[in-house]
Amino acid sequence: MRTFKKNIKKNRALSKKDKRNKSKKSKKKGKIKRKNRRVFKDSNNDGVTELTNANFEVETNGKVAMIEFYAPWCGHCNAFKSTYHELGTRFVKSDIIIGAMDATVNNTPDYYNVIGYPTLILKTTSGTIIPYNGNRDLNSLTEFINEHSQKN
């Protein structure tokens, strides 16, 4: 009989602890951080301008702009991020805009025909849209941008 009473007391003690832990866990649930969120700093720091629905036309009209349409959850986009930031630093002092738009949060213009991620498109000063389908390394991207920006 004694062992039975001891077990009941232990079970009650455990249930009280569980209740406390549950209340602590429920408070923590409200503070979920997004790990995959791709945050761009000010465009002056690394050369990559964060494009949104609000600033897309202002930032790209009448300028040569290399635009990346990405998704934060995309593995290819995350792997390409460091190369794209290096590209941005390479063109910081030029008139060429290196921009990135989160296509899952913002509405991409229909005429860009964004189907997959990352999609790279060069927009010339005249408004011509040239999709980039080459290698995703720094030298190939730089060569492509320089080649098409000198034509216009």
N, CA, C and O of each residue as an XYZ file, in Angstrom:
608
protein
N       0.806     -1.184      0.000
C       0.000      0.000      0.000
C       0.856      1.257      0.000
O       0.530      2.250     -0.651
N       1.944      1.197      0.733
C       2.812      2.362      0.793
C       3.412      2.697     -0.562
O       3.465      3.863     -0.952
N       3.858      1.687     -1.270
C       4.456      1.947     -2.582
C       3.438      2.575     -3.519
O       3.788      3.425     -4.338
N       2.201      2.169     -3.406
C       1.160      2.739     -4.240
C       0.997      4.234     -3.962
O       0.879      5.024     -4.898
N       0.989      4.631     -2.688
C       0.859      6.032     -2.306
C       2.069      6.839     -2.763
O       1.929      7.984     -3.193
N       3.259      6.243     -2.669
C       4.470      6.933     -3.131
C       4.392      7.212     -4.629
O       4.753      8.297     -5.084
N       3.924      6.237     -5.386
C       3.808      6.400     -6.840
C       2.796      7.485     -7.207
O       2.996      8.233     -8.164
N       1.722      7.560     -6.446
C       0.717      8.593     -6.692
C       1.318      9.962     -6.441
O       1.106     10.890     -7.221
N       2.075     10.095     -5.344
C       2.724     11.362     -5.042
C       3.713     11.743     -6.129
O       3.774     12.907     -6.525
N       4.494     10.775     -6.621
C       5.454     11.040     -7.702
C       4.727     11.491     -8.961
O       5.163     12.431     -9.625
N       3.638     10.840     -9.290
C       2.865     11.195    -10.482
C       2.300     12.607    -10.377
O       2.296     13.356    -11.354
N       1.823     12.968     -9.182
C       1.306     14.322     -8.978
C       2.422     15.344     -9.131
O       2.237     16.394     -9.747
N       3.590     15.024     -8.561
C       4.733     15.934     -8.652
C       5.164     16.100    -10.110
O       5.480     17.207    -10.545
N       5.176     15.013    -10.853
C       5.553     15.087    -12.264
C       4.530     15.884    -13.058
O       4.885     16.670    -13.937
N       3.277     15.676    -12.746
C       2.258     16.393    -13.502
C       2.339     17.897    -13.255
O       2.077     18.685    -14.164
N       2.701     18.307    -12.036
C       2.872     19.732    -11.759
C       4.042     20.303    -12.558
O       3.950     21.402    -13.106
N       5.142     19.551    -12.621
C       6.302     19.996    -13.394
C       5.955     20.094    -14.875
O       6.344     21.043    -15.557
N       5.226     19.108    -15.354
C       4.824     19.126    -16.759
C       3.964     20.341    -17.069
O       4.104     20.967    -18.120
N       3.070     20.664    -16.138
C       2.219     21.838    -16.350
C       3.043     23.109    -16.422
O       2.766     23.983    -17.244
N       4.051     23.220    -15.571
C       4.921     24.400    -15.604
C       5.695     24.466    -16.915
O       5.812     25.528    -17.526
N       6.213     23.338    -17.332
C       6.984     23.300    -18.584
C       6.114     23.636    -19.786
O       6.559     24.308    -20.717
N       4.877     23.167    -19.761
C       3.973     23.467    -20.867
C       3.687     24.955    -20.959
O       3.628     25.521    -22.051
N       3.509     25.582    -19.804
C       3.232     27.014    -19.840
C       4.448     27.792    -20.354
O       4.286     28.791    -21.054
N       5.658     27.346    -20.014
C       6.868     27.989    -20.527
C       6.993     27.791    -22.030
O       7.347     28.717    -22.760
N       6.701     26.576    -22.488
C       6.785     26.290    -23.914
C       5.766     27.099    -24.711
O       6.073     27.587    -25.798
N       4.564     27.242    -24.177
C       3.525     27.976    -24.899
C       3.894     29.446    -25.040
O       3.531     30.083    -26.029
N       4.612     29.993    -24.059
C       5.052     31.379    -24.170
C       6.113     31.536    -25.244
O       6.155     32.555    -25.933
N       6.962     30.542    -25.390
C       8.031     30.595    -26.381
C       7.509     30.419    -27.806
O       8.133     30.905    -28.750
N       6.392     29.743    -27.976
C       5.878     29.463    -29.308
C       5.553     30.717    -30.108
O       5.613     30.702    -31.337
N       5.216     31.780    -29.433
C       4.860     33.011    -30.124
C       6.054     33.726    -30.750
O       5.876     34.608    -31.589
N       7.252     33.359    -30.355
C       8.452     34.043    -30.821
C       9.237     33.182    -31.800
O      10.373     32.804    -31.514
N       8.660     32.873    -32.928
C       9.323     32.071    -33.943
C      10.111     32.998    -34.863
O       9.585     33.992    -35.366
N      11.361     32.660    -35.070
C      12.207     33.455    -35.963
C      12.331     32.729    -37.295
O      12.421     31.501    -37.334
N      12.334     33.469    -38.354
C      12.536     32.887    -39.672
C      14.027     32.795    -39.943
O      14.733     33.803    -39.925
N      14.497     31.602    -40.189
C      15.923     31.404    -40.409
C      16.310     31.648    -41.865
O      17.406     32.138    -42.137
N      15.432     31.316    -42.794
C      15.777     31.402    -44.203
C      15.546     32.775    -44.804
O      15.750     32.965    -46.003
N      15.130     33.719    -44.009
C      14.815     35.044    -44.528
C      16.070     35.706    -45.050
O      17.070     35.799    -44.339
N      16.027     36.151    -46.240
C      17.166     36.758    -46.884
C      17.058     38.264    -46.717
O      16.192     38.889    -47.330
N      17.901     38.846    -45.917
C      17.809     40.261    -45.620
C      18.962     40.979    -46.277
O      20.125     40.638    -46.056
N      18.642     41.974    -47.087
C      19.654     42.783    -47.734
C      19.858     44.044    -46.921
O      18.904     44.666    -46.452
N      21.088     44.400    -46.768
C      21.399     45.632    -46.065
C      21.186     46.791    -47.019
O      20.734     46.599    -48.148
N      21.502     47.961    -46.581
C      21.403     49.151    -47.409
C      22.190     48.935    -48.696
O      23.265     48.337    -48.667
N      21.679     49.404    -49.803
C      22.314     49.156    -51.091
C      23.724     49.728    -51.173
O      24.513     49.273    -52.001
N      24.065     50.702    -50.347
C      25.403     51.271    -50.375
C      26.451     50.330    -49.799
O      27.629     50.444    -50.138
N      26.050     49.408    -48.939
C      27.010     48.531    -48.284
C      27.535     47.438    -49.198
O      28.747     47.235    -49.285
N      26.657     46.741    -49.870
C      27.120     45.618    -50.671
C      26.735     45.712    -52.143
O      27.048     44.805    -52.914
N      26.084     46.754    -52.538
C      25.771     46.951    -53.940
C      24.507     46.276    -54.426
O      24.111     46.490    -55.572
N      23.860     45.470    -53.604
C      22.626     44.794    -54.013
C      21.447     45.581    -53.463
O      21.319     45.766    -52.253
N      20.591     46.041    -54.361
C      19.420     46.815    -53.982
C      18.241     45.874    -53.797
O      17.929     45.082    -54.685
N      17.593     45.958    -52.660
C      16.405     45.148    -52.436
C      15.238     45.786    -53.161
O      14.887     46.936    -52.897
N      14.640     45.045    -54.071
C      13.526     45.551    -54.865
C      12.212     45.032    -54.300
O      12.103     43.871    -53.905
N      11.224     45.907    -54.269
C       9.880     45.552    -53.810
C       8.877     46.074    -54.834
O       9.255     46.699    -55.825
N       7.597     45.812    -54.587
C       6.564     46.356    -55.463
C       6.608     47.882    -55.474
O       6.363     48.512    -56.502
N       6.918     48.458    -54.336
C       6.893     49.915    -54.192
C       8.042     50.604    -54.932
O       7.835     51.671    -55.511
N       9.232     50.029    -54.929
C      10.380     50.725    -55.512
C      10.900     50.125    -56.816
O      11.904     50.601    -57.348
N      10.258     49.117    -57.331
C      10.777     48.415    -58.512
C      10.929     49.341    -59.723
O      12.006     49.420    -60.312
N       9.873     50.027    -60.086
C       9.908     50.896    -61.265
C      10.868     52.071    -61.079
O      11.580     52.445    -62.010
N      10.888     52.646    -59.889
C      11.753     53.791    -59.614
C      13.224     53.404    -59.741
O      14.022     54.147    -60.313
N      13.573     52.246    -59.209
C      14.974     51.815    -59.191
C      15.461     51.325    -60.553
O      16.648     51.448    -60.853
N      14.578     50.776    -61.384
C      15.036     50.132    -62.621
C      14.751     50.907    -63.906
O      15.404     50.647    -64.916
N      13.811     51.841    -63.912
C      13.476     52.552    -65.152
C      14.635     53.422    -65.644
O      15.226     54.187    -64.882
N      14.941     53.288    -66.926
C      15.971     54.111    -67.553
C      17.391     53.760    -67.146
O      18.319     54.521    -67.420
N      17.571     52.622    -66.500
C      18.891     52.194    -66.052
C      19.147     50.767    -66.494
O      18.216     50.008    -66.762
N      20.421     50.412    -66.567
C      20.770     49.010    -66.766
C      20.656     48.345    -65.404
O      21.266     48.793    -64.434
N      19.868     47.271    -65.334
C      19.628     46.609    -64.054
C      19.681     45.100    -64.227
O      18.985     44.527    -65.066
N      20.523     44.468    -63.414
C      20.537     43.008    -63.334
C      19.644     42.651    -62.166
O      19.910     43.059    -61.035
N      18.591     41.896    -62.421
C      17.583     41.616    -61.398
C      17.531     40.119    -61.131
O      17.446     39.309    -62.054
N      17.584     39.771    -59.857
C      17.431     38.380    -59.446
C      16.078     38.244    -58.768
O      15.778     38.969    -57.820
N      15.275     37.330    -59.245
C      14.008     36.989    -58.595
C      14.271     35.697    -57.825
O      14.633     34.680    -58.417
N      14.089     35.740    -56.513
C      14.445     34.592    -55.678
C      13.323     34.255    -54.709
O      12.366     35.009    -54.531
N      13.481     33.087    -54.087
C      12.591     32.651    -53.001
C      13.476     32.324    -51.806
O      14.499     31.661    -51.971
N      13.111     32.771    -50.607
C      13.949     32.546    -49.428
C      14.160     31.075    -49.086
O      15.177     30.720    -48.491
N      13.212     30.219    -49.452
C      13.307     28.797    -49.133
C      14.075     28.009    -50.181
O      14.324     26.818    -49.995
N      14.454     28.648    -51.273
C      15.098     27.969    -52.401
C      16.574     27.697    -52.095
O      17.323     28.620    -51.777
N      16.981     26.459    -52.190
C      18.367     26.075    -51.946
C      19.328     26.662    -52.954
O      20.423     27.092    -52.589
N      18.935     26.687    -54.229
C      19.791     27.266    -55.272
C      19.984     28.768    -55.043
O      21.077     29.298    -55.246
N      18.932     29.435    -54.626
C      19.007     30.876    -54.352
C      19.962     31.158    -53.195
O      20.770     32.084    -53.261
N      19.866     30.367    -52.150
C      20.730     30.561    -50.992
C      22.187     30.261    -51.321
O      23.088     30.917    -50.800
N      22.424     29.271    -52.183
C      23.791     28.954    -52.589
C      24.361     30.061    -53.482
O      25.564     30.323    -53.459
N      23.508     30.695    -54.253
C      23.926     31.732    -55.202
C      24.078     33.111    -54.546
O      24.663     34.019    -55.136
N      23.554     33.262    -53.338
C      23.500     34.552    -52.656
C      24.878     35.201    -52.513
O      25.018     36.394    -52.780
N      25.885     34.455    -52.104
C      27.214     35.052    -51.894
C      27.821     35.529    -53.207
O      28.456     36.583    -53.241
N      27.638     34.780    -54.277
C      28.139     35.193    -55.589
C      27.443     36.466    -56.046
O      28.075     37.356    -56.614
N      26.149     36.550    -55.800
C      25.385     37.718    -56.228
C      25.792     38.963    -55.443
O      25.823     40.064    -55.993
N      26.098     38.791    -54.178
C      26.567     39.917    -53.365
C      27.946     40.375    -53.825
O      28.232     41.573    -53.818
N      28.803     39.439    -54.224
C      30.100     39.811    -54.785
C      29.918     40.593    -56.075
O      30.641     41.554    -56.335
N      28.955     40.181    -56.874
C      28.638     40.905    -58.111
C      28.188     42.321    -57.775
O      28.567     43.274    -58.456
N      27.393     42.459    -56.744
C      26.936     43.772    -56.305
C      28.086     44.672    -55.898
O      28.105     45.853    -56.246
N      29.038     44.130    -55.168
C      30.195     44.944    -54.755
C      31.057     45.321    -55.950
O      31.719     46.358    -55.936
N      31.052     44.497    -56.970
C      31.831     44.797    -58.168
C      31.252     45.991    -58.937
O      31.991     46.729    -59.588
N      29.936     46.176    -58.859
C      29.275     47.244    -59.617
C      28.784     48.390    -58.729
O      27.930     49.166    -59.158
N      29.295     48.515    -57.518
C      28.850     49.563    -56.597
C      29.079     50.947    -57.183
O      28.200     51.804    -57.091
N      30.227     51.182    -57.777
C      30.580     52.524    -58.250
C      30.127     52.800    -59.683
O      30.450     53.851    -60.238
N      29.394     51.883    -60.283
C      28.921     52.102    -61.652
C      27.455     52.522    -61.645
O      26.822     52.577    -60.590
N      26.923     52.815    -62.819
C      25.505     53.190    -62.955
C      24.598     51.976    -63.079
O      23.379     52.116    -63.186
N      25.182     50.795    -63.064
C      24.413     49.560    -63.233
C      23.833     49.147    -61.882
O      24.539     49.107    -60.875
N      22.541     48.843    -61.877
C      21.831     48.429    -60.662
C      21.880     46.906    -60.576
O      21.526     46.203    -61.523
N      22.319     46.418    -59.436
C      22.245     44.985    -59.143
C      21.157     44.859    -58.091
O      21.328     45.295    -56.953
N      20.034     44.259    -58.478
C      18.884     44.202    -57.584
C      18.387     42.790    -57.362
O      18.631     41.899    -58.175
N      17.692     42.593    -56.260
C      17.108     41.295    -55.938
C      15.699     41.514    -55.404
O      15.450     42.419    -54.607
N      14.785     40.663    -55.863
C      13.388     40.771    -55.441
C      12.903     39.429    -54.921
O      13.021     38.410    -55.602
N      12.361     39.433    -53.723
C      11.745     38.235    -53.162
C      10.418     38.023    -53.887
O       9.441     38.732    -53.650
N      10.409     37.037    -54.770
C       9.233     36.821    -55.619
C       8.099     36.116    -54.889
O       7.003     35.986    -55.434
N       8.343     35.663    -53.674
C       7.262     35.037    -52.911
C       6.450     36.065    -52.137
O       5.299     35.808    -51.783
N       7.035     37.220    -51.871
C       6.361     38.284    -51.127
C       5.843     39.366    -52.068
O       4.756     39.903    -51.858
N       6.607     39.683    -53.091
C       6.254     40.740    -54.042
C       5.686     40.148    -55.325
O       5.990     39.010    -55.684
N       4.865     40.922    -56.003
C       4.322     40.501    -57.293
C       5.321     40.857    -58.379
O       5.690     42.020    -58.541
N       5.750     39.856    -59.114
C       6.693     40.113    -60.202
C       5.911     40.568    -61.425
O       4.833     40.040    -61.699
N       6.436     41.537    -62.163
C       5.749     41.970    -63.383
C       5.601     40.797    -64.352
O       6.519     39.990    -64.507
N       4.438     40.709    -65.003
C       4.139     39.581    -65.884
C       5.119     39.454    -67.048
O       5.447     38.344    -67.467
N       5.587     40.587    -67.569
C       6.450     40.540    -68.745
C       7.851     40.013    -68.435
O       8.651     39.838    -69.354
N       8.165     39.757    -67.171
C       9.451     39.141    -66.816
C       9.397     37.627    -66.890
O      10.443     36.981    -66.953
N       8.213     37.047    -66.884
C       8.024     35.612    -67.061
C       8.874     34.799    -66.076
O       9.673     33.958    -66.486
N       8.697     35.055    -64.797
C       9.426     34.337    -63.762
C       8.707     33.020    -63.495
O       7.567     33.002    -63.030
N       9.393     31.917    -63.797
C       8.802     30.595    -63.625
C       9.462     29.850    -62.469
O       8.778     29.236    -61.650
N      10.797     29.904    -62.403
C      11.546     29.208    -61.356
C      12.465     30.170    -60.625
O      12.566     31.349    -60.965
N      13.134     29.632    -59.609
C      14.028     30.467    -58.814
C      15.420     29.872    -58.794
O      15.536     28.646    -58.775
N      16.449     30.633    -58.797
C      16.484     32.068    -59.059
C      16.374     32.349    -60.553
O      16.907     31.598    -61.370
N      15.695     33.413    -60.905
C      15.607     33.878    -62.286
C      16.410     35.164    -62.387
O      16.192     36.108    -61.627
N      17.344     35.191    -63.334
C      18.197     36.364    -63.538
C      17.831     37.017    -64.856
O      17.799     36.361    -65.897
N      17.555     38.317    -64.808
C      17.154     39.074    -65.994
C      17.908     40.389    -66.016
O      18.033     41.067    -64.996
N      18.405     40.739    -67.183
C      19.053     42.037    -67.368
C      18.075     42.949    -68.086
O      17.545     42.604    -69.142
N      17.844     44.109    -67.508
C      16.971     45.111    -68.111
C      17.862     46.261    -68.571
O      18.610     46.830    -67.776
N      17.781     46.599    -69.853
C      18.619     47.663    -70.397
C      17.955     49.022    -70.208
O      16.806     49.107    -69.773
N      18.686     50.081    -70.536
C      18.139     51.438    -70.383
C      16.928     51.661    -71.277
O      16.039     52.441    -70.936
N      16.887     50.982    -72.416
C      15.757     51.129    -73.324
C      14.549     50.295    -72.892
O      13.471     50.418    -73.474
N      14.725     49.452    -71.881
C      13.614     48.629    -71.398
C      13.619     47.222    -71.955
O      12.716     46.441    -71.657
N      14.617     46.877    -72.757
C      14.717     45.534    -73.312
C      15.052     44.551    -72.186
O      15.896     44.824    -71.333
N      14.379     43.419    -72.205
C      14.578     42.411    -71.168
C      15.358     41.247    -71.772
O      14.942     40.651    -72.765
N      16.502     40.934    -71.151
C      17.363     39.856    -71.631
C      17.526     38.841    -70.499
O      18.173     39.137    -69.494
N      16.944     37.647    -70.652
C      17.116     36.636    -69.605
C      18.545     36.096    -69.613
O      19.162     35.954    -70.669
N      19.057     35.801    -68.427
C      20.403     35.252    -68.313
C      20.319     33.756    -68.067
O      19.714     33.311    -67.091
N      20.928     32.984    -68.956
C      20.897     31.525    -68.843
C      22.292     30.923    -68.783
O      22.446     29.713    -68.950
N      23.303     31.738    -68.547
C      24.681     31.252    -68.535
C      25.097     30.685    -67.195
O      24.273     30.392    -66.330
N      26.412     30.541    -67.052
C      26.973     30.037    -65.796
C      26.715     31.015    -64.664
O      26.652     32.225    -64.883
N      26.567     30.501    -63.475
C      26.270     31.338    -62.318
C      27.536     31.674    -61.534
O      27.527     31.684    -60.303
N      28.618     31.946    -62.250
C      29.838     32.363    -61.562
C      30.056     33.854    -61.795
O      29.451     34.445    -62.689
N      30.910     34.446    -60.997
C      31.105     35.887    -60.970
C      31.613     36.438    -62.304
O      31.128     37.466    -62.777
N      32.574     35.765    -62.901
C      33.154     36.254    -64.155
C      32.160     36.202    -65.313
O      32.106     37.131    -66.120
N      31.375     35.133    -65.404
C      30.378     35.016    -66.478
C      29.299     36.085    -66.343
O      28.891     36.688    -67.336
N      28.840     36.319    -65.124
C      27.822     37.348    -64.885
C      28.356     38.742    -65.228
O      27.664     39.538    -65.861
N      29.590     39.029    -64.806
C      30.201     40.326    -65.077
C      30.361     40.547    -66.574
O      30.072     41.627    -67.088
N      30.818     39.526    -67.258
C      31.010     39.605    -68.706
C      29.682     39.855    -69.422
O      29.612     40.670    -70.342
N      28.633     39.154    -68.999
C      27.306     39.307    -69.595
C      26.777     40.729    -69.401
O      26.260     41.340    -70.336
N      26.910     41.245    -68.186
C      26.418     42.589    -67.890
C      27.196     43.639    -68.685
O      26.598     44.539    -69.274
N      28.507     43.527    -68.702
C      29.332     44.497    -69.441
C      29.045     44.451    -70.944
O      28.987     45.494    -71.596
N      28.869     43.273    -71.485
C      28.586     43.111    -72.911
C      27.276     43.787    -73.311
O      27.221     44.505    -74.310
N      26.229     43.556    -72.531
C      24.912     44.088    -72.888
C      24.696     45.520    -72.453
O      23.837     46.205    -73.009
N      25.449     45.992    -71.477
C      25.281     47.386    -71.061
C      25.998     48.347    -72.019
O      25.608     49.510    -72.126
N      27.031     47.880    -72.710
C      27.738     48.731    -73.660
C      26.986     48.888    -74.974
O      27.186     49.868    -75.692
N      26.131     47.937    -75.288
C      25.354     48.010    -76.529
C      24.323     49.122    -76.479
O      23.972     49.699    -77.508
N      23.839     49.421    -75.283
C      22.748     50.411    -75.160
C      23.233     51.714    -74.619
O      22.446     52.646    -74.456
